């Protein structure tokens, strides 16, 4: 298993290096924080979703931004090569994720920077802007995730996914969900479960296999995901009480058919100055589903 882990690490490094201009890391008390640079010019930090997703999921976005900017693609702590020791609640939490962004900026001598984030990455970007508003030039948030942890939000989230499923998919989803909860699911079961859920996140179902290759381009770190979600729940995460501390520009890019678009609507309500753009015929991954329209909008915001 350790040999496989080492080989996977080398493969991810080679893949990222093939796209990025350079790869480097910052030595910390818990290990190394890795990042990848694309292009030259005005810097913009790129944050992938999850929590726990590989930064490779947003590598195409970083490469596109690298045509006009210097895109800084961060391997967030607990993902990819940035694996902390130990991997527990003391090293993986919202505060540590925010501190890592500050560390990255200090290391690169950036006093102020634009930040792009997708889904969970948008959540992290907003939390950094609340903690260090003077260091954020602008926020560009693609299909942002939860702005607060709320039981009603979670119920709406799940119901919005279920309403996009047919009768067969709902039956399989419920059956597989029970097997996974009972720790009886096989790898084939888990793959089918993931495919059913992902189908509800995209607009054009005929694109599911090609988009899955981009969404699941590298394994997510489920331990990091679990630890971060536990921390958000424990700390009563709620940006509706704090986001007003950030006074700078904020741009929202949403998939018009995203099952999670209600987060984007409500985020606009709690931060009325945000400028909202919709990408039609797109769900939660407009950078894959409608790449041309998404990139045009992204460049417009920057």
C-alpha positions as CSV (number, residue, x, y, z in Angstrom):
1,X,0.0,0.0,0.0
2,X,2.9,2.4,0.8
3,X,4.5,1.6,-2.5
4,X,1.2,2.5,-4.3
5,X,1.0,5.7,-2.3
6,X,4.5,6.7,-3.3
7,X,3.8,5.9,-7.0
8,X,0.6,7.9,-6.9
9,X,2.5,10.9,-5.4
10,X,5.1,10.7,-8.1
11,X,2.4,10.5,-10.8
12,X,0.5,13.5,-9.5
13,X,3.7,15.5,-9.3
14,X,4.6,14.6,-12.9
15,X,1.1,15.5,-14.1
16,X,1.1,18.8,-12.4
17,X,4.6,19.7,-13.6
18,X,3.5,18.9,-17.2
19,X,1.0,21.8,-16.9
20,X,2.5,24.2,-14.4
21,X,5.5,26.5,-14.8
22,X,6.9,25.4,-11.5
23,X,6.2,23.4,-8.4
24,X,7.5,24.3,-4.9
25,X,6.7,23.8,-1.2
26,X,6.9,25.6,2.1
27,X,8.4,23.7,5.0
28,X,6.1,23.8,8.1
29,X,6.0,22.2,11.5
30,X,3.6,19.6,10.2
31,X,5.2,18.8,6.8
32,X,5.3,20.6,3.5
33,X,2.6,22.8,1.9
34,X,2.8,22.4,-1.9
35,X,1.8,24.9,-4.6
36,X,2.1,25.2,-8.4
37,X,2.7,28.3,-10.5
38,X,1.2,29.0,-13.9
39,X,2.2,31.9,-16.1
40,X,3.3,35.4,-15.2
41,X,1.6,38.6,-14.2
42,X,-0.9,39.7,-11.6
43,X,-1.2,36.8,-9.0
44,X,-4.4,34.9,-8.3
45,X,-4.7,32.1,-5.9
46,X,-6.7,29.0,-7.1
47,X,-8.6,26.9,-4.6
48,X,-10.2,23.6,-5.4
49,X,-13.3,22.2,-3.9
50,X,-14.2,19.3,-1.6
51,X,-13.1,19.6,1.0
52,X,-10.5,17.0,0.3
53,X,-10.4,17.2,-3.5
54,X,-7.1,17.1,-5.4
55,X,-6.0,20.5,-6.7
56,X,-5.7,18.7,-10.1
57,X,-9.5,19.2,-10.4
58,X,-8.9,22.9,-11.0
59,X,-5.6,22.6,-12.9
60,X,-7.3,23.5,-16.2
61,X,-8.6,26.7,-14.6
62,X,-5.1,27.5,-13.3
63,X,-3.6,26.8,-16.8
64,X,-6.2,29.1,-18.4
65,X,-5.6,31.9,-15.9
66,X,-1.9,31.4,-16.5
67,X,-2.4,32.9,-19.9
68,X,-3.0,36.3,-18.5
69,X,-2.0,36.1,-14.8
70,X,0.2,34.2,-12.5
71,X,-2.1,31.5,-11.2
72,X,-1.1,29.9,-7.8
73,X,-2.7,26.5,-7.5
74,X,-2.5,25.4,-3.8
75,X,-2.5,21.8,-2.7
76,X,-4.5,22.4,0.4
77,X,-3.4,20.8,3.7
78,X,-4.7,17.3,3.7
79,X,-4.8,16.9,0.0
80,X,-2.3,15.7,-2.7
81,X,1.3,16.1,-1.5
82,X,0.4,18.4,1.4
83,X,-0.1,15.6,3.9
84,X,0.3,16.7,7.6
85,X,1.7,14.7,10.4
86,X,-0.4,13.9,12.3
87,X,-3.5,13.9,10.2
88,X,-6.1,14.8,12.8
89,X,-8.2,17.6,14.2
90,X,-5.2,19.4,15.5
91,X,-3.7,19.8,12.0
92,X,-6.8,19.8,9.7
93,X,-9.4,22.5,10.6
94,X,-10.8,25.7,9.1
95,X,-8.3,27.9,11.1
96,X,-5.3,25.9,9.8
97,X,-6.6,26.2,6.2
98,X,-7.0,30.0,6.5
99,X,-3.5,30.2,8.1
100,X,-2.0,28.2,5.2
101,X,-3.3,30.9,2.8
102,X,-1.7,33.6,4.8
103,X,1.6,31.5,4.9
104,X,1.5,31.1,1.2
105,X,1.0,34.8,0.6
106,X,3.8,35.7,3.0
107,X,6.1,33.1,1.4
108,X,5.5,34.6,-2.0
109,X,5.7,38.2,-0.7
110,X,2.1,39.0,-1.7
111,X,0.6,41.8,0.4
112,X,-2.8,41.6,-1.4
113,X,-4.2,39.1,-3.9
114,X,-7.2,38.0,-5.9
115,X,-8.6,34.6,-4.9
116,X,-10.6,32.2,-7.0
117,X,-12.4,29.3,-5.4
118,X,-14.7,26.6,-6.5
119,X,-17.4,25.1,-4.2
120,X,-15.5,24.4,-0.9
121,X,-12.6,26.5,-2.3
122,X,-15.1,29.4,-2.4
123,X,-16.0,28.8,1.2
124,X,-12.3,28.9,2.2
125,X,-11.7,32.0,0.2
126,X,-14.5,33.8,2.0
127,X,-13.3,32.7,5.4
128,X,-9.8,34.1,4.5
129,X,-11.4,37.4,3.4
130,X,-13.2,37.6,6.7
131,X,-10.0,37.0,8.7
132,X,-7.7,39.1,6.5
133,X,-9.9,41.5,4.5
134,X,-7.0,43.9,3.9
135,X,-5.1,41.2,2.0
136,X,-7.8,40.3,-0.5
137,X,-8.0,42.3,-3.7
138,X,-11.1,40.5,-5.0
139,X,-13.0,37.2,-4.6
140,X,-14.1,35.2,-7.6
141,X,-16.4,32.4,-6.4
142,X,-17.5,29.6,-8.7
143,X,-20.6,27.7,-7.5
144,X,-19.9,28.5,-3.9
145,X,-20.7,25.9,-1.2
146,X,-22.3,26.5,2.2
147,X,-22.1,29.9,3.7
148,X,-23.3,28.4,7.0
149,X,-23.9,24.9,8.4
150,X,-27.6,24.5,8.8
151,X,-29.8,21.4,8.9
152,X,-32.3,23.0,6.5
153,X,-29.5,23.7,4.0
154,X,-28.4,20.1,4.1
155,X,-31.9,18.8,3.6
156,X,-32.5,21.1,0.6
157,X,-29.1,20.0,-0.8
158,X,-30.0,16.3,-0.7
159,X,-33.5,16.8,-1.9
160,X,-32.3,18.9,-4.9
161,X,-30.0,16.0,-5.9
162,X,-32.8,13.4,-5.4
163,X,-35.3,15.4,-7.6
164,X,-32.9,15.1,-10.4
165,X,-32.8,11.3,-10.3
166,X,-35.2,8.9,-12.0
167,X,-37.1,6.1,-10.2
168,X,-34.3,3.6,-10.9
169,X,-31.5,5.9,-9.7
170,X,-33.4,6.8,-6.5
171,X,-33.9,3.1,-5.8
172,X,-30.2,2.3,-6.4
173,X,-29.1,5.4,-4.5
174,X,-31.1,4.4,-1.4
175,X,-29.9,0.8,-1.6
176,X,-26.3,1.7,-2.0
177,X,-26.5,4.4,0.7
178,X,-27.6,1.7,3.2
179,X,-24.8,-0.6,2.2
180,X,-22.2,2.2,2.6
181,X,-23.6,3.1,6.0
182,X,-23.3,-0.5,7.1
183,X,-19.7,-0.7,5.7
184,X,-20.8,-3.5,3.3
185,X,-20.2,-1.7,0.0
186,X,-17.7,-3.0,-2.6
187,X,-15.6,-0.8,-4.8
188,X,-18.1,-1.3,-7.6
189,X,-20.9,-0.2,-5.3
190,X,-19.0,2.9,-4.3
191,X,-18.2,3.8,-7.9
192,X,-21.9,3.4,-8.9
193,X,-23.0,5.5,-5.9
194,X,-20.6,8.2,-6.9
195,X,-21.8,8.1,-10.5
196,X,-25.5,8.5,-9.5
197,X,-24.7,11.5,-7.3
198,X,-22.5,13.1,-9.9
199,X,-25.2,12.7,-12.5
200,X,-27.4,15.0,-10.3
201,X,-24.6,17.7,-10.3
202,X,-24.3,18.1,-14.1
203,X,-26.7,19.4,-16.7
204,X,-26.0,17.2,-19.8
205,X,-26.1,13.6,-18.6
206,X,-24.5,12.4,-21.9
207,X,-21.3,14.1,-20.7
208,X,-21.2,12.1,-17.4
209,X,-18.2,9.8,-18.3
210,X,-16.0,12.6,-19.7
211,X,-16.8,14.9,-16.8
212,X,-16.3,12.2,-14.2
213,X,-12.7,11.9,-15.5
214,X,-12.2,15.6,-14.7
215,X,-14.1,15.6,-11.4
216,X,-12.4,12.5,-10.1
217,X,-9.1,13.2,-11.9
218,X,-7.2,12.1,-8.7
219,X,-8.4,10.5,-5.4
220,X,-9.9,12.8,-2.8
221,X,-8.7,12.6,0.7
222,X,-11.8,11.5,2.6
223,X,-10.0,11.8,6.0
224,X,-9.4,15.5,5.3
225,X,-13.0,15.9,4.3
226,X,-14.3,14.3,7.4
227,X,-12.1,16.3,9.7
228,X,-12.9,19.6,8.0
229,X,-16.7,18.9,8.1
230,X,-16.5,18.0,11.8
231,X,-14.6,21.2,12.5
232,X,-17.2,23.3,10.6
233,X,-20.0,21.7,12.5
234,X,-18.2,22.0,15.9
235,X,-17.4,25.7,15.4
236,X,-21.0,26.6,14.2
237,X,-19.7,27.9,10.9
238,X,-21.8,30.8,9.7
239,X,-20.5,33.5,7.3
240,X,-23.8,35.4,7.4
241,X,-22.6,36.9,10.7
242,X,-19.1,37.8,9.5
243,X,-18.9,38.3,5.7
244,X,-19.7,42.0,6.0
245,X,-16.1,42.5,7.3
246,X,-14.9,42.0,3.8
247,X,-15.6,45.2,1.8
248,X,-13.8,44.4,-1.5
249,X,-15.2,43.2,-4.8
250,X,-16.9,39.8,-4.9
251,X,-18.0,38.0,-8.0
252,X,-20.2,34.9,-8.1
253,X,-20.2,32.5,-11.1
254,X,-23.0,30.0,-10.8
255,X,-24.2,27.1,-13.0
256,X,-27.8,28.1,-13.7
257,X,-29.0,24.4,-13.4
258,X,-26.8,23.7,-10.3
259,X,-28.6,21.7,-7.6
260,X,-26.7,23.9,-5.2
261,X,-27.6,27.2,-6.8
262,X,-29.7,28.2,-3.8
263,X,-26.4,28.8,-1.9
264,X,-25.4,31.3,-4.6
265,X,-28.8,33.1,-4.4
266,X,-28.7,33.3,-0.6
267,X,-25.0,34.4,-0.6
268,X,-26.0,37.3,-2.9
269,X,-28.7,38.2,-0.3
270,X,-26.3,38.3,2.6
271,X,-23.6,40.2,0.5
272,X,-25.7,42.4,-1.8
273,X,-22.7,44.1,-3.4
274,X,-21.6,40.8,-5.0
275,X,-21.9,40.7,-8.8
276,X,-23.6,37.6,-10.0
277,X,-23.1,35.8,-13.3
278,X,-25.0,32.7,-14.5
279,X,-23.7,30.1,-16.9
280,X,-26.6,28.4,-18.7
281,X,-26.8,24.7,-19.5
282,X,-24.5,24.0,-16.6
283,X,-24.6,22.4,-13.2
284,X,-22.0,22.5,-10.4
285,X,-19.0,22.3,-12.7
286,X,-19.3,25.0,-15.4
287,X,-15.5,24.9,-16.0
288,X,-16.1,21.5,-17.5
289,X,-19.6,21.7,-18.8
290,X,-19.5,25.1,-20.5
291,X,-15.8,25.8,-20.6
292,X,-15.8,28.6,-23.2
293,X,-18.6,30.6,-21.4
294,X,-17.1,29.9,-18.0
295,X,-13.6,31.1,-19.0
296,X,-15.0,34.2,-20.7
297,X,-16.8,35.1,-17.5
298,X,-13.8,34.3,-15.4
299,X,-11.5,36.6,-17.4
300,X,-14.2,39.3,-17.2
301,X,-14.1,39.2,-13.4
302,X,-10.4,39.4,-13.3
